[in-house]
């Protein structure tokens, strides 16, 4: 329960909706049980009146039956509406909460998870928690309260019948659910894990289809997917058999419970302590009471899978941040943008350093290029400056250690073109405006000019409204990189970090872009990472790493 309660705390704003859904569910169950009981009593009383000739006022019970039928119908609609609204609101809050927890972890804190796994936890595992309120919490609350209310109302007619009803309601509403939870514990947990593994295998297979075909590994990947699929189906079949068993048990308990009430109530009727119409009313009420109890085994059967989904989500949210914000961030922000690396070291895995005793000074307003072989740690320097990775030694900005600055405030001073920029499945304009959502038309045009995009976009039929596709699939690599560059330029921060800004461009476009970047970055502190000699003309100093 700890995992589920921790997840529910993230959606505590929706408790009013959740309580309202449970209240409406109770209203529907109560109205249905009383409707059946009153209808049975009414029909039986009419029959007795007709046989005995004793006058009977049927107007009041007939009106009550109509009123209860309306309450049941309207309440059922309202209960469905409110409980589903509550479930969707809970899911929305969980997604926002999870994304906010993931944001400080990227990228270093998420490296041990594949992209497909993180996406699956953010999407599918949160979706799985739809069952948490809609099919677990609400049915358990409604069923438990309904059992107590049914026994209390039955005791008004007959104490012995109430005891008999209580025994079988407890068997159907407590014994069977606990048995279902125990039987479904391992299959439910394994099915959640297998679903995740299957999502990862399919996603990675689709993303790496070309490599799999080239290496002749497609049959192996297909066999892995088939194996995971068959194992998942087997676990789901086990859960299906458990569900069938508990449903049959619930039906048997309902029949035996009504039979017990009939036996006890029948003796009371023979002895004259209970009228015939009242016995009919008690029997139909007992039958209706098992409607709520019958949902409890299915609710607890879903419990293990929901708990495993919650555990997988909390595994991410409880991961330590690579570079947590200081308890008391330094304020105000540095007045200058001089960057100094002093004996900086960094490793991704303990014992395998990427940087060792790295020293570099970038004066404010200067442009410096880092060159060197791949894997030497150039992109790691950018991640350290953004406080995405922890480090040894000292890194200062304007004389302030960046560990002592709030991460978001530090990053507000920096614009970045990363090594692998991401384009969202939206328009070109939407992707660029992420750099500055309040930018004016003039600022946007300047960013387009600085990234050599203005002429190309002007020739597109939809212009800035042109969609870039999933991950930028609808544009070329060079075009996508310049879109990301325009986004960085639009932010207009005093520090600019550029990782291979001209990659994917022909020589002519590269020369033009370098000239425009010289003008666009005038007065800014620029750190450039590149393998291309043409880019070095825009910097004042070149630092070769590895020497």
Secondary structure, DSSP 8 states (H G I E B T S, - for coil): -HHHHHHHHTTGGGHHHHHHHHHHHHHHHHHHHHHHHHHHHHHHHHHHHHHH------HHHHHHHHHHHHHHHHHHHHHHHHHHHHHHHHHHHHHHHHHHHHHTTTTGGGTTS-HHHHHHIIIIIHHHTHHIIIIIIHHHHHHHHHHHHHHHHHHHH-HHHHHHHHHHHHIIIIIHHHHHHHHHHHHHHHHHHHHHHHHHHHHHHHHTHHHHHHHT-HHHHHHHHHHHHHHHHHHHHHHHHHHHHHHHHHHHHHHHHHHHHHHHHHHHHHTTSS-HHHHHHHHHHHHHHHHHHTTHHHHHHTHHHHHHHHHHHHHHHTS--TT---TT--SS--SS--EEEEEEEEEEETTEEEEEEEEEEE-TT-EEEEE--TTSSHHHHHHHHTTSS--EEEEEETTEEGGGS-HHHHHTTEEEE-TT----SSBHHHHHHTT-TT--HHHHHHHHHHTT-HHHHHTSTTGGG-B--GGGTTS-HHHHHHHHHHHHHHH--SEEEEESTTTT--HHHHHHHHHHHHHHTTTSEEEEE-S-GGGGGG-SEEEETT-
